[in-house]
Amino acid sequence: MEIEKILLSQRDFFKTQQTKGLAFRKMYLEKLKKLIISNENMLCEAINRDFGKSKFDTFTTELSFILNDIDYYISNIKALSKPQKVRTNLVNQLGNSKIYKDPLGCVLVIGAWNYPYQLSLSPVIAAMAAGNCCILKPSEIAENTMKAMASLINENFPSEYLYVYEGGIEETTALLTLKFDKIFFTGSTKVGKIVYKAAAEHLTPVTLELGGKSPAIVTKDADLETAAKRIVWGKFLNAGQTCVAPDYLLIEETIQEQFLEMLRKYIKEFQYEPDSEQYTRIINQRNFQRLIRLIDKEKIYYGGNSDEEKLYIEPTILNHIDWNDDIMQEEIFGPLLPVISFQSYNAVLNTVSELEKPLAAYLFTSNSEEKEIFTRKLSFGGGCINDTVMHLSNDNLPFGGVGSSGIGNYHGKYGFETFSHQKSILEKATWGEPNIKYPPYSEKKLSWIRKLL
């Protein structure tokens, strides 16, 4: 099949060692940057056709991330690639020890539809910076952005180095039968298991960026206005179709009514109307119907309106939710915010800690003890204290999940390391070595070895 031939050509090209050159990596990173900038309108039009994403949101949540990634690697690629000298232990004197960052080879990146440019091209850029050849399989659900990326890359890059493979489930399944040196997948936990299983057939290492039910916790010691504003923004950004969006809200009972009113105020203020610039559509009919089924009309505090023809669901707050409600059994991935009140901060953290580990978690409080308990007690991929989502924007922080929310991480130097092998080299002098490790053995030699080790 065609894609198998392309993978073979990438293997042959990788063997030429060209991708290991820093000048080569920089040249193609700079080329990609110029292409994105010069084709920004085309990219914005494609994603708008997919689910009504505005030029503002496309730049701030997609293209700016990609351009910042490219700039980061161009500026830091020399330092990231430089062999790292480490301490040599006593038993290996006289010698020196270094860690070399080797590219893995030919890698596969499987992107997600909700941020189709960022979640496809950011890992590709990290793979390029680390010196790999790459095949990108964007999500077919965002069909127009898939075609835009294919056009942008396949017409401007040699396929033996970088290639976008279009198609759906059948094409992805075929890809997963091939042997890659690394697979990077962003998507649901369900599909992540399929990818992981396929990779195991070839002992291929994987990075899985998945999801989960990410809590936002608000205590009575929070700055409530700031908390409400930031939770509304983080939750309803991209119509809730964000893997690190607050999935549900845990609110201290004494401030519940006051805080819900603040949430209502900011939803209105942000004008999340049908066809508005600051709000996107639900990606397709299937996801629209899934979300509608999760709305318990008797528990609607605010919102609940929808327009199936426009794939619009109004930002909706659901109050008096129970842990056993249907909406609490799966990641929502849409503009529905269930609210659960609590009386005891420690008790509610105990409950959250018993659930599957989420990709993100958020705490709003000014109480230093509550911050310390939150950080120590809960296991999650990453998160914020007194904000939502924004930890993604710091390329000095690794981004990734834990447990069912993912394996491995990327962003900044962590992305470079994800697509690199750390090769250890010990170089020894050829003189001055004691004879104690060589036969014949003796008690005296063993005594010296015990002292050295």
C-alpha positions as CSV (number, residue, x, y, z in Angstrom):
1,M,0.0,0.0,0.0
2,E,1.1,3.6,-0.6
3,I,1.7,4.5,3.0
4,E,3.9,1.5,3.5
5,K,6.1,2.7,0.6
6,I,6.3,6.1,2.2
7,L,7.4,4.7,5.5
8,L,10.0,2.6,3.8
9,S,11.3,5.7,2.0
10,Q,11.4,7.5,5.4
11,R,13.5,4.7,6.8
12,D,15.9,4.9,3.9
13,F,16.1,8.7,4.3
14,F,16.7,8.5,8.0
15,K,19.7,6.2,7.4
16,T,21.4,8.9,5.4
17,Q,21.8,10.8,8.7
18,Q,20.6,14.1,7.2
19,T,17.9,14.6,9.8
20,K,20.5,14.6,12.6
21,G,22.1,17.8,11.3
22,L,21.1,20.9,13.3
23,A,21.1,23.0,10.2
24,F,18.7,20.6,8.5
25,R,16.3,20.6,11.4
26,K,16.3,24.4,11.7
27,M,15.8,24.8,7.9
28,Y,12.6,22.8,7.9
29,L,11.3,24.2,11.1
30,E,11.7,27.7,9.6
31,K,10.1,26.6,6.4
32,L,7.0,25.3,8.3
33,K,6.8,28.5,10.2
34,K,6.8,30.6,7.0
35,L,4.1,28.3,5.5
36,I,1.8,28.6,8.5
37,I,2.2,32.4,8.6
38,S,1.6,32.8,4.8
39,N,-1.3,30.4,4.8
40,E,-3.0,31.6,8.0
41,N,-6.2,32.6,6.2
42,M,-6.5,29.2,4.5
43,L,-6.0,27.4,7.8
44,C,-8.6,29.7,9.6
45,E,-11.2,29.1,6.8
46,A,-10.8,25.4,7.0
47,I,-11.3,25.1,10.8
48,N,-14.2,27.5,10.6
49,R,-15.9,25.2,8.1
50,D,-15.3,22.3,10.5
51,F,-16.9,23.7,13.6
52,G,-17.2,27.5,13.4
53,K,-14.0,28.4,15.1
54,S,-13.2,32.1,14.9
55,K,-9.9,33.5,13.6
56,F,-9.3,34.9,17.1
57,D,-9.6,31.5,18.8
58,T,-7.8,29.8,15.9
59,F,-4.8,32.0,16.5
60,T,-4.8,32.1,20.3
61,T,-5.5,28.4,20.9
62,E,-3.9,26.8,17.8
63,L,-1.5,28.7,15.6
64,S,0.2,30.7,18.4
65,F,1.1,27.5,20.2
66,I,2.6,26.0,17.0
67,L,4.6,29.2,16.1
68,N,5.8,29.4,19.7
69,D,6.9,25.8,19.6
70,I,8.9,26.4,16.4
71,D,10.6,29.5,17.9
72,Y,11.4,27.6,21.1
73,Y,13.1,24.7,19.2
74,I,15.0,27.0,16.8
75,S,16.4,28.9,19.7
76,N,17.2,25.9,21.9
77,I,17.9,23.1,19.5
78,K,21.7,23.4,20.0
79,A,21.5,23.2,23.7
80,L,18.9,20.4,23.7
81,S,21.0,18.3,21.3
82,K,24.3,18.9,23.1
83,P,25.7,15.7,24.8
84,Q,25.2,16.0,28.6
85,K,28.2,15.3,30.7
86,V,27.4,13.5,33.9
87,R,29.4,12.4,36.9
88,T,31.5,9.3,36.5
89,N,31.5,7.0,39.6
90,L,34.7,5.9,41.4
91,V,34.8,2.4,39.9
92,N,34.9,3.8,36.4
93,Q,37.8,6.1,36.9
94,L,39.7,7.1,34.8
95,G,36.8,7.9,32.5
96,N,34.1,10.3,31.5
97,S,30.4,9.8,31.0
98,K,28.0,11.5,28.6
99,I,24.3,11.2,27.6
100,Y,23.6,11.7,23.8
101,K,20.2,12.6,22.5
102,D,19.5,10.4,19.5
103,P,16.4,10.7,17.3
104,L,14.3,7.6,17.5
105,G,13.8,7.3,13.7
106,C,10.5,7.2,11.9
107,V,7.6,8.2,14.1
108,L,3.8,8.3,13.8
109,V,1.7,11.2,15.2
110,I,-2.1,10.6,15.4
111,G,-3.8,14.0,16.0
112,A,-7.1,14.9,17.6
113,W,-10.0,16.9,16.1
114,N,-10.8,19.3,18.9
115,Y,-7.7,21.4,18.4
116,P,-6.7,19.9,15.1
117,Y,-3.8,22.1,14.3
118,Q,-2.2,22.4,17.7
119,L,-2.7,18.7,18.7
120,S,-1.3,17.5,15.4
121,L,1.5,19.9,14.6
122,S,2.9,20.5,18.0
123,P,4.1,16.9,18.5
124,V,5.2,16.8,14.8
125,I,7.4,19.9,15.5
126,A,8.9,18.3,18.5
127,A,9.7,15.2,16.4
128,M,11.3,17.3,13.7
129,A,13.4,19.2,16.3
130,A,14.6,15.9,17.7
131,G,15.7,14.8,14.3
132,N,13.1,12.3,13.2
133,C,11.1,11.5,10.1
134,C,7.4,11.7,10.7
135,I,4.0,10.6,9.3
136,L,1.1,12.6,10.6
137,K,-2.4,11.2,10.6
138,P,-4.8,14.0,11.5
139,S,-8.3,13.3,12.7
140,E,-10.8,12.8,9.9
141,I,-13.6,14.2,12.1
142,A,-12.3,17.7,11.4
143,E,-12.1,16.9,7.7
144,N,-11.3,20.4,6.3
145,T,-8.4,20.9,8.7
146,M,-7.1,17.5,7.8
147,K,-7.1,18.5,4.1
148,A,-5.5,21.8,4.9
149,M,-2.6,20.2,6.7
150,A,-2.2,17.7,3.9
151,S,-2.0,20.4,1.3
152,L,0.3,22.6,3.4
153,I,2.8,19.8,4.1
154,N,2.6,17.3,1.3
155,E,3.1,20.0,-1.3
156,N,6.1,21.6,0.4
157,F,8.0,18.8,2.2
158,P,9.6,15.7,0.8
159,S,7.4,12.7,1.7
160,E,10.5,10.7,2.7
161,Y,10.9,13.2,5.6
162,L,7.4,14.5,6.5
163,Y,4.0,13.3,5.2
164,V,0.4,13.8,6.1
165,Y,-1.7,10.7,5.6
166,E,-5.4,11.4,5.1
167,G,-8.3,9.0,5.8
168,G,-10.5,7.6,8.5
169,I,-10.6,4.6,10.8
170,E,-9.6,2.2,8.0
171,E,-6.5,4.2,7.2
172,T,-5.6,4.6,10.9
173,T,-6.0,0.8,11.4
174,A,-3.7,0.1,8.5
175,L,-1.1,2.5,9.9
176,L,-1.1,0.8,13.2
177,T,-0.1,-2.5,11.6
178,L,3.2,-1.0,10.5
179,K,6.3,-0.8,12.7
180,F,7.3,2.7,13.8
181,D,10.0,3.8,16.2
182,K,7.5,5.8,18.2
183,I,3.7,6.4,18.2
184,F,2.3,9.6,19.6
185,F,-1.5,9.6,20.0
186,T,-3.9,12.3,21.3
187,G,-7.6,11.3,21.8
188,S,-9.9,9.2,23.9
189,T,-8.9,6.6,26.4
190,K,-10.9,4.0,24.5
191,V,-9.0,4.6,21.3
192,G,-5.7,5.0,23.2
193,K,-6.1,1.4,24.4
194,I,-6.4,0.3,20.8
195,V,-3.3,2.2,19.8
196,Y,-1.3,0.9,22.8
197,K,-2.3,-2.7,22.0
198,A,-1.2,-2.3,18.3
199,A,2.1,-0.7,19.3
200,A,2.8,-3.6,21.7
201,E,2.9,-6.0,18.7
202,H,6.1,-4.3,17.6
203,L,7.3,-3.2,21.0
204,T,6.9,0.4,19.8
205,P,7.1,3.0,22.6
206,V,4.1,5.3,22.8
207,T,3.0,8.6,24.2
208,L,-0.7,8.7,24.9
209,E,-2.4,12.1,25.5
210,L,-5.9,11.1,26.7
211,G,-8.4,12.8,29.0
212,G,-10.7,12.1,31.9
213,K,-12.9,14.0,34.3
214,S,-10.9,17.0,35.4
215,P,-12.3,18.7,38.6
216,A,-12.4,22.3,39.5
217,I,-12.6,22.9,43.2
218,V,-13.7,26.2,44.8
219,T,-13.5,26.7,48.5
220,K,-14.8,29.6,50.6
221,D,-11.3,31.1,50.8
222,A,-11.2,31.7,47.0
223,D,-11.4,35.0,45.2
224,L,-14.9,34.1,43.9
225,E,-15.1,36.7,41.1
226,T,-11.8,35.6,39.6
227,A,-12.7,31.9,40.1
228,A,-16.0,32.3,38.3
229,K,-14.5,34.3,35.4
230,R,-11.7,31.8,34.8
231,I,-13.8,28.7,35.2
232,V,-16.4,30.0,32.7
233,W,-13.6,30.8,30.2
234,G,-11.8,27.5,30.7
235,K,-15.0,25.4,30.6
236,F,-16.7,27.0,27.6
237,L,-13.6,27.7,25.5
238,N,-14.1,25.7,22.2
239,A,-17.7,24.9,23.5
240,G,-16.2,22.7,26.2
241,Q,-14.4,20.5,23.6
242,T,-11.1,20.7,25.4
243,C,-9.3,17.8,27.0
244,V,-8.2,19.9,30.0
245,A,-11.4,21.8,30.5
246,P,-12.9,21.7,34.0
247,D,-15.2,18.7,33.6
248,Y,-17.2,19.3,36.8
249,L,-17.3,21.8,39.6
250,L,-16.9,21.0,43.3
251,I,-18.1,24.0,45.4
252,E,-18.1,24.5,49.1
253,E,-21.7,24.5,50.3
254,T,-21.6,27.8,52.1
255,I,-20.8,29.8,48.9
256,Q,-22.7,27.6,46.4
257,E,-25.6,30.0,45.6
258,Q,-23.4,33.1,45.5
259,F,-20.9,31.4,43.2
260,L,-23.5,29.9,40.8
261,E,-24.9,33.4,40.3
262,M,-21.4,34.6,39.4
263,L,-21.0,31.8,36.8
264,R,-24.3,32.9,35.3
265,K,-23.2,36.5,35.2
266,Y,-20.0,35.7,33.3
267,I,-21.7,33.3,30.8
268,K,-24.0,36.2,29.9
269,E,-21.1,38.7,29.8
270,F,-19.1,36.5,27.4
271,Q,-22.0,36.3,25.0
272,Y,-21.8,32.6,24.0
273,E,-24.6,33.0,21.4
274,P,-25.2,30.8,18.3
275,D,-22.8,31.9,15.5
276,S,-20.9,34.3,17.8
277,E,-17.2,34.7,17.3
278,Q,-16.4,33.5,20.9
279,Y,-18.3,30.2,20.7
280,T,-17.8,27.2,18.4
281,R,-20.3,24.5,17.3
282,I,-20.3,21.0,18.5
283,I,-18.2,19.0,16.1
284,N,-20.8,16.7,14.6
285,Q,-24.3,15.2,15.0
286,R,-23.1,12.2,17.0
287,N,-21.5,14.3,19.7
288,F,-24.4,16.7,19.8
289,Q,-26.8,13.9,20.5
290,R,-24.5,12.4,23.1
291,L,-24.3,15.7,25.0
292,I,-28.1,16.3,24.8
293,R,-28.7,12.9,26.4
294,L,-26.5,14.0,29.4
295,I,-28.7,17.0,30.3
296,D,-31.1,16.2,33.1
297,K,-33.7,18.9,32.6
298,E,-34.8,18.8,36.2
299,K,-31.3,19.9,37.3
300,I,-30.7,22.8,34.9
301,Y,-29.6,25.9,36.9
302,Y,-28.8,27.8,33.7
303,G,-28.9,27.2,30.0
304,G,-30.1,24.0,28.4
305,N,-31.2,25.4,25.1
306,S,-29.9,23.9,21.9
307,D,-30.2,24.1,18.1
308,E,-29.6,20.8,16.3
309,E,-29.4,22.3,12.9
310,K,-26.6,24.7,14.0
311,L,-25.0,22.1,16.3
312,Y,-25.3,24.7,19.1
313,I,-25.6,23.8,22.8
314,E,-25.9,26.7,25.1
315,P,-23.5,26.8,28.1
316,T,-25.4,24.8,30.7
317,I,-24.9,24.6,34.5
318,L,-26.5,21.5,36.2
319,N,-27.0,21.9,39.9
320,H,-27.6,19.3,42.7
321,I,-25.7,16.7,40.8
322,D,-24.9,13.4,42.4
323,W,-21.8,11.3,41.9
324,N,-24.0,8.5,40.5
325,D,-25.7,10.7,37.8
326,D,-25.0,9.7,34.2
327,I,-23.1,12.9,33.5
328,M,-20.5,11.9,36.2
329,Q,-19.8,8.5,34.5
330,E,-17.8,9.8,31.5
331,E,-15.8,12.7,30.3
332,I,-18.3,15.3,29.1
333,F,-16.3,17.1,26.3
334,G,-18.9,19.7,25.8
335,P,-20.5,22.9,27.3
336,L,-22.2,21.2,30.3
337,L,-20.9,21.9,33.8
338,P,-22.3,19.7,36.6
339,V,-22.0,21.1,40.1
340,I,-21.5,19.1,43.3
341,S,-21.4,20.8,46.7
342,F,-19.3,19.7,49.6
343,Q,-19.0,20.5,53.3
344,S,-15.6,18.9,54.0
345,Y,-12.6,19.8,51.8
346,N,-10.6,16.8,53.0
347,A,-13.6,14.5,52.4
348,V,-14.2,15.7,48.9
349,L,-10.5,15.3,48.0
350,N,-10.7,11.7,49.3
351,T,-13.6,11.1,47.0
352,V,-11.7,12.6,44.0
353,S,-8.6,10.6,44.8
354,E,-10.6,7.3,44.5
355,L,-11.6,8.1,40.9
356,E,-9.5,7.6,37.8
357,K,-6.6,10.0,37.6
358,P,-7.7,13.0,35.4
359,L,-5.6,14.9,32.9
360,A,-6.0,18.1,34.8
361,A,-7.2,19.4,38.2
362,Y,-7.9,23.0,39.4
363,L,-8.2,24.5,42.8
364,F,-9.4,28.0,43.7
365,T,-8.4,29.2,47.2
366,S,-6.1,31.6,49.0
367,N,-5.6,29.1,51.8
368,S,-2.0,27.8,51.8
369,E,-2.9,24.6,53.6
370,E,-5.6,23.8,51.1
371,K,-3.1,24.3,48.3
372,E,-0.6,22.0,49.9
373,I,-3.1,19.3,50.5
374,F,-4.4,19.5,46.9
375,T,-0.9,19.2,45.4
376,R,0.1,16.4,47.7
377,K,-3.0,14.3,47.8
378,L,-4.4,14.3,44.3
379,S,-2.7,12.6,41.3
380,F,-3.4,14.2,38.0
381,G,-1.5,15.1,34.8
382,G,-1.1,18.8,35.5
383,G,-3.2,21.8,36.5
384,C,-3.5,25.2,38.1
385,I,-4.2,26.8,41.4
386,N,-6.4,29.9,40.9
387,D,-6.7,29.4,37.1
388,T,-7.8,26.9,34.5
389,V,-6.2,25.5,31.3
390,M,-3.3,28.1,31.3
391,H,-0.6,25.6,32.4
392,L,-0.6,24.4,28.8
393,S,0.8,27.8,27.7
394,N,4.1,27.5,29.7
395,D,6.5,25.4,27.6
396,N,8.7,25.0,30.7
397,L,6.1,22.7,32.1
398,P,5.6,19.1,30.8
399,F,2.1,18.4,29.5
400,G,0.7,14.8,29.8
401,G,-1.5,12.5,31.8
402,V,-1.1,9.8,34.4
403,G,-2.9,6.5,34.7
404,S,-5.9,6.3,32.4
405,S,-5.4,10.0,31.4
406,G,-2.2,9.2,29.5
407,I,1.4,8.0,29.3
408,G,4.4,10.4,28.7
409,N,4.5,14.1,28.1
410,Y,5.6,16.8,25.8
411,H,6.0,20.6,25.3
412,G,9.3,22.4,25.3
413,K,12.3,20.3,26.2
414,Y,10.0,17.5,27.3
415,G,8.7,17.2,23.7
416,F,12.3,16.9,22.5
417,E,13.0,14.2,25.0
418,T,9.8,12.3,24.1
419,F,11.1,11.9,20.5
420,S,14.7,11.2,21.6
421,H,16.6,8.2,22.9
422,Q,19.0,9.0,25.7
423,K,22.1,7.1,24.7
424,S,24.7,6.5,27.5
425,I,28.4,6.5,26.6
426,L,31.2,5.7,29.1
427,E,34.7,6.5,27.6
428,K,37.6,5.0,29.6
429,A,41.3,5.7,29.5
430,T,43.5,2.9,28.4
431,W,46.0,3.3,31.3
432,G,46.0,3.4,35.1
433,E,43.4,0.6,35.6
434,P,43.8,-1.6,38.7
435,N,43.7,-5.4,38.1
436,I,41.0,-6.2,40.7
437,K,38.1,-7.0,38.4
438,Y,40.0,-9.6,36.3
439,P,40.4,-13.3,37.2
440,P,41.8,-15.0,39.0
441,Y,39.6,-13.9,41.9
442,S,40.8,-13.6,45.5
443,E,39.5,-12.5,48.9
444,K,41.8,-9.5,48.7
445,K,40.3,-8.4,45.4
446,L,36.8,-8.9,46.7
447,S,37.7,-6.8,49.7
448,W,38.8,-3.9,47.5
449,I,35.7,-4.2,45.3
450,R,33.5,-4.0,48.4
451,K,35.2,-0.7,49.4
452,L,34.9,0.7,45.9
453,L,31.2,-0.2,45.4
